[in-house]
């Protein structure tokens, strides 16, 4: 059939304005955006969909209903800076030698070992995830607690509003006086969310990577006032929780403390005594109204960001990863006794990690097992869950595969893409490792390391060489030490861990002598 001049002209006009474009590939879609929502010190059990009955997290729970929840997700370290570096580099802390938070716990006279040598900032040679995404056309932004001793704009971010928080109410700290406009009464978590939303709005027409590193729920433990009042009312209507409010956890490395002596130490609640006996208080209940207010404000942040993505028509083309940098702060930052009123204790102990043992700063599950929810629209099955073991080094190669970008195996050498797990396919990433050659800020425990392989986890302490072996499938609380009853498994895992330490050139602590000196990167203070 001959086309009339009228139809020929109309088709030509449509091609010109782009309604008909024969040069575009069929079904072409924009490159997906990425929001990496990283919460500080949020324990796995601090979230509703992971079992919390006190904290309310409707936005996080909704993300789990629409995405995939992982119940065996880990940070690469039980404190912040090494964990954050692993996310951006795809390398274990022991490989980069960034093994402690910046600037780290000072060495103390009573400690038998010098801390291991360490770096005090992100190495220049690393090709970060942000740099790689920017090279592929992504607008990149970093908001909150970067904590790698460098301006994030020097390692791949176009925009950065970061710094330490001294108060969650304005003024937050000098670091934010010019970068995060606020007025009296403004709450830090809300203002940081404002900044992230503004970046999304300004970059809605190109792919973006928002690395939102919330300072919340790190101390100072200050909930938003309206939410704190809500949880005071809620707590008053709840039946009392069973069991002790706090327990004393002894150092597992060294002489065993009898139950009788431990009971006496509960009464003799002094810092010097507990230091000498190497015991530390650990919170056992989720009842901190200030912390609850922080958790829900952070949950609201996620809800607001998702609402903005939906408003802009970007929700179905944005990958969201929700996780934490380490476990919850059930043990106080620096030593704190418990003979104080509830208001004081609420400022020192954030939450309970039960049934997980321990806390931030410890290699028990409470210090390293974290929440992880991934929302990958049209790829992950809504409301699904995975038992796959994943750790912080794995995000780099996983995101590159999700975005159909080339892998960089020489960079993310310790990472394994868990895309098969996201697609509900068979996946086994192999063993994962931890190495912390320092004394922690959240306990009198010895420096140590750990390995998880399958259902078994082995911990080794570097002061006296104590080994613990746990079957996490049957003992998630790590109370039944199998090192003596299953020596072959213990020997195998210990050798694997030692071989791995040799491979990555892990720096070790070493004995103090009359002539020894602290290692490079150490801080020194006697108390």
N, C-alpha and C positions, 0 to 999 in steps of 0.2 A: 504494500500500500504506500502510495506517495504521501510524504509528510507535507502538510500545508505550511506556508511561510510563518503562520502564527505559532504552530507547535515548535518549529525549528528555532524560532527566536526565544520562546519560553525556555526550552532546554538549554540553550546557550546561556541565558541569564542565570538559570539555576546552577550551572557549572561554575560560573563566575563567582557567585556568592557563597559557594561551598555546600549548597544543599545536595547537589549531586557532584561527587568528586571521584572520577574514575581512577585517579592516581593514588587514593588512600587504600591501604590493605583492608581486606574484608574483616569486619569484627575487631578492628583495632581499638584497644582500650588504653587509657592513661596508665602510666607506671604507678603502682600502689604507693600510698603514703605509709609512714611508720610513726606510731606514737609508742615510745618505750617509757612506760609509767613505772618508775622505780621508787619504792618507798623505803625510808631509812628505818632499820630496826624493827620492822614489822614481822612478828613471828608467824609461822604457818597457822597456828591455832588462834590467831587474833582476828580471823575473818569468819563471817557467818557461814559461808559455804564450806569452810574447813572445820566447822564444829563449834565456833564460839557461840555461847548462849547469852552473853552480856553485851558485847559490842554489836552494833547494828551497821551492816554494810550492804545496803540494798543495791547500790550501783555495781559493786564488785560481784555480788551474787548474780546479778542480771548478766554481767559479762560472762560468767561461768555457764549460765543457761544458754547463751548464744555461741559459746566457744568451747574450748577444751581445757579441762582442769587437770593438772599434773600433781600426783601425790608423792612423787619421789624426786622433787626438784631441790637442788642444792646451790648454795653460794660456794665460791672457791676459797673463802676464808670466813672466819667467824667475826671479823671486824671489817670496817667499811672500805678503806682505800684499796687494799689488794683485790677485794671483790669487784669494785668498780673498774679497776684497771683491767681485770680479766674480761669483763663484758666488752670493753672497747678494743682489746688487743687479741682476744682469742687465745691467750696464753695463761698458764698457771702462774700464781705469784712467785713460786720458787724458781721458775724459768726467767722471769724478768728481774727477780731479786727485789721486787716491791712487796715485801712480806708483812708489813705492819701499817696500821693507821698512821697518818701524818700528824705530828711528828713522833708519836709513839710514846709508850710508857717509859719513864726514866728508869735506868738501872738503880737498884736499891742495895744497900749494904748487906741485908740479910739474905739476898739471893746467892746461891752457890755458883751459878753460871753467869758468864757474860752473854748478853744477847748475841744472836748471830748477826753477821754483817748484812746491811740492807741499804737499798736506795731510798731516797726521801722525795722522789718525784717521778712522774711518768717519763720513761726513757725517750729521748728524742728520736731514736731510730724506729720506733714503732709506727706502723701504718694503721691508724685507728679506723674503726668502723665508720666514724663520721667522715674522715678524709676520703675513704673509699666511696661512700655514698655521694659526697660532694663532687667527686670526679665523674660520677655518673649522672650529674645534673640535679642533684637534690639540694634544696634549701635546708640548712641544718641549724638547729637551735639547741642550746643547753641552758636549762633553768634549774636553779636550786643548789644542791650540795655536790659540786664536782669533786673537790677534795683530793686532787692529784698534784697539788703544788705548782700548777701552771694555769695560765689563762686558757680556757677551753678554745678560744679563737686561735690559739697556736697549734692545736691538734685537730682541726677540721670543722669547727663550728663557725658559722657566719655571724651568729648572734649568741651572746652569753650574758646571763644575769645570775651570778653565783656568789656564794660566800657563806660564812658561818652565821648562825643565828644565835643571838644572846637573849632575845625575847620574842615570843610569837605575836606579841602586840607591839604596834608602832611606838617608838622606833626599834626596828628589828636588830640592827647592828650598823656600824659605820660602813660596812661593805655595800649596803643597800641604800644608803642615803641619797645617792644620785641616780641609781639604776632602777629602783623600784618605788615609784612615787606612791606615797601613802600619807594618811592623816591619823590623828589620834583616834583610837578605837578600831583601826583596821587590823585584821588578822592575817598573819604572814601566809598561811597556806592558801587563803582566798586570793591574795594579791599575786602570788606566784602563778596561780591558775589564770588570773586575768592576763598576765603576760603571755602565757602559752597560747591562750585563745586568740589574743591579738596577732601573734605570729601566724597562727593557722589562717586567720582571716586574710592577712596580707599576702599569704603564699598559696591561696586556694587554687590558683590556676597553674601551679607547677608541683611536681612531687616534693614532699617535705619529709624530714626526719626530725621529730621533736623528742629530745632526750630530757624528759621531765624528771629530775632527780629531787623529789620532795625531801626537804629536811625533816619534815614530820615522818615518823613519830618519835624521832630522836629527842633526848632531853635538851633543854629544860622541858619538863612535862607540864605543859600548859594547854589545857583544852579551851576551845572557844566557849565563852561564858554561857551562851544560851544552851549549848549542848551539854556542858557540865551540869547545869541545873536539871536538864532532862534526865541525866543518868543518876543524879542524886535521888530524884523521885523514883526512878526505876529500881535502884538498889534498895530503897526503903520498903518497897513492896515485895521484894524477892525473899523466899525462905533462906535461912542461913545455909551457907555451903559447908559441907562436911570436911573434916580434916584440918590440919594446922594451916595457919596463914603463911608461915615461912618454915623452911627446914635448913639445917646446917649441912652443907655438902663438904666433905673433907677432900683434900688433895689425894687423888688415887695413886699417886707416885710417891712411894716412901712407906714408912711404918704405918700399919693399920691402927686406926683409933677405935677403941672399944665403944659399944653402945653406951656404957655407963659414963665413960669420959665425955662422949659427945653430948650426953644429957647435961653434964656439969658445965660444959662450954656454952650451952644454950643459956644458962643462968649467968655465967661470967661473960657478959656481952661487952667486951672491950676490944678496941682495935689492936692493941699490942698483943694481947693474949691470943686472939684469933689469928693474927699474923704468925706468931710463933708456932701455933698448932696447925696452920695452913687450912683453915676452915672458912667458909663463906656462906652468907645467907642467900637463899633462893626463894623467890615468891611462889606460892602454890595456888593462888586464887586470882581469877579475873574479876576484880571489884574496884579498880582504880577509876574513879569518875573523871578525873582530869585526863587520863590516858584515853578513856572511852570517847571523850569529846574530841581529842586529836584524831582518833581513828575515823570517826564519822565525818569530820571535816575533810579528811583526805578522801574518803569515799565520795563525798559530794563533789570534790574536784574531778574525779573520774566521770561522774555523772554529767557535770557541766561540759566537759570536753566532748563526751559522746553526743550530747545534745547539740553542740555547735557543729560537729561533723555532720550530723543528720540535717541540720538547718541548711548547711552549705551543699548538701547533696554528695558528701564525700564518705559517708559512713560505709558504704559497700565497697569502697576502694581504699580502705585504710586498715592496715594491720595494727592491732593493739597487743602489746605484751605487757602484762601486769606481774610484777614480782617485787622482791625485797633484796637488799644487799647482804643481809645476814639474819640470824634468828633474833628473837625478842629479848628485851633487856629485863629478864627475870632476876638477874643478879645486878647489884648496883654498880654504877660507874665510880671507881675508887671504893675503898671499903666504907660501908655504912652499917652501923648497928641498927637494931629494930626496936630499941626501948624509947620510942618516940610516938607522938600522937599520929593518927591516921593521915592528917594533912601533910605532915613532914614525910612520912613514908611514901605517900603518893607522889612526892617530888623526887624520890630516889629509886623506886622500884616500879617499873612500868606495868608488867603483866605477868601472867603465868603461861608457860609453854606446855604444860601437861596435856597429854600423857608423855610428851617428849621430855627427856632429862636435860638439865642444865640450862644454859642461857647464852646470849651473846658473849663472845670472848672465850667460849669453850668448844672443844671439838665433839662434844656430845650432840645428839640430834637437835636439841633445843637451840644450839648456837649456829647450826649450818643448814638445817632443812628449812626451806622457804616456800611461801605460796607461789604458784605460777599458773596463770591463765593466759591462753593465747586465743585471740579472736582473729581468724583469717577467713573473711567472708567467702562463702561458696566453696571453701576448701575443707575447713574443719566441720565435723558433724556437730550441730548445736547440742548442748547439754551433754557432751561426751567427756570421758575422763581417760587418763592414761597412767599406767604404772611404770612407764619408761623412766629410767634414771637419766637425768640431765643435770648439767652444771653450768656455771657462768661462762666458761670458755666456749660453750656451744652456740650462743646466740649469734655470733659473727657469721660462721658458715651457714647457719640455718637461715638467717635473714637474706644472705646473698642468694641462696637457692630459692627462697620464697619470691624474691624479686627478679629471678631469672638473670642474675648477674654472675659473672665468672668468679669462681672460687679463688682464694689466695692462700693455698695450703702452706706456703712458707711463712706466712704471717700468723694465721689462726691455727698453728701447728697442734695445739692441744684441744682444739674444738672438734666436735662431731656434729654434723647437721642432723637434727631430729625431725626433719620433714617427713620421713616415713612414719614416725609416731603420730604426727599431726594428721596424716592421711589414714590412720588406723591400720597401718601395715606393720609387719614384724620389724622390730628394732631392738638392737642391743649395742649400746655405745661402748661397752667394756668398762673396766674399772675406772674409778675416779679417786683423786688424791688430795690431801691437804698437808700443808707444811707451815708450822708457825714456830720459828726458833726464838721465841720471846716469851717473857712472862706477861700474862694478860692483865689488862686494866680492870677486868671484871671477875677476878678470882685469884687465889694464891696458888693456882695449879702450875705445874711445871710446863716448860715449853714442850711441844710435841707435834706429832703428825698422825695422819690416819689414812686408811684406804677403805673404800667400799667396793666389793666385787660380788655381784649378785645379791644374795640375801645376807651375806656376811660383811661385818665391818670390824676392822682391827685398829686399835689406837695404841700408839707407842709414845712413851714419855721419855724425854731426853735427859732428865736429871738423874734418875736411878735406873732407867731402862725398863720400867714396868710396862707390861703388855696387857691389854684387855681385848677380848674377842666377843662379839655379840651377834646373835642371829636376829636380824631386824624383822624378819618375817614373823617370828614368834615372840619377839621381845623388843617391841618398839621403844620401850622405856629404858633399855640398856641397863638392866639390873642383874642379869645372870651372866657372869663372866665365864666364858667357855674356854679360856686360854689353856687351862690345865686338862680339861676333859676332852678337848678336841685339838691336841697339839699339832697334828699334821696340817690342819687348816691354818692354824696360827703361824706355823713355820712358813707355809707357802705364801701367805699374804704378807708376812714380814719381809720375806725375800723380795717379793714383787715391789714393795714399797722402797726397800733399800736400793734395788736396781733402778727404780724410777728416780730416786734422789740423785743417784750418780748420773743418770741421763741428763737431767735438767741442771746439774751442778748446784744443787741446793746448799745454801750456806747454813752451817750448824752452829749452835751455841757451844761454848768451850769453858773449861773450869777456870775459876779465879785463882790466881796465885799471888805471891808477894810482888812479882814483877809484871804480871799480865796487865794489859790495858783494854779498855772497851773497844769494840769493833767499829769500823767506819759506819757512820750514820746513827750511832747510839747517843742517847741523852743520859746524863748521870745526875742522880740526886739521892742523897741519903735520908732515910726516915725510919 
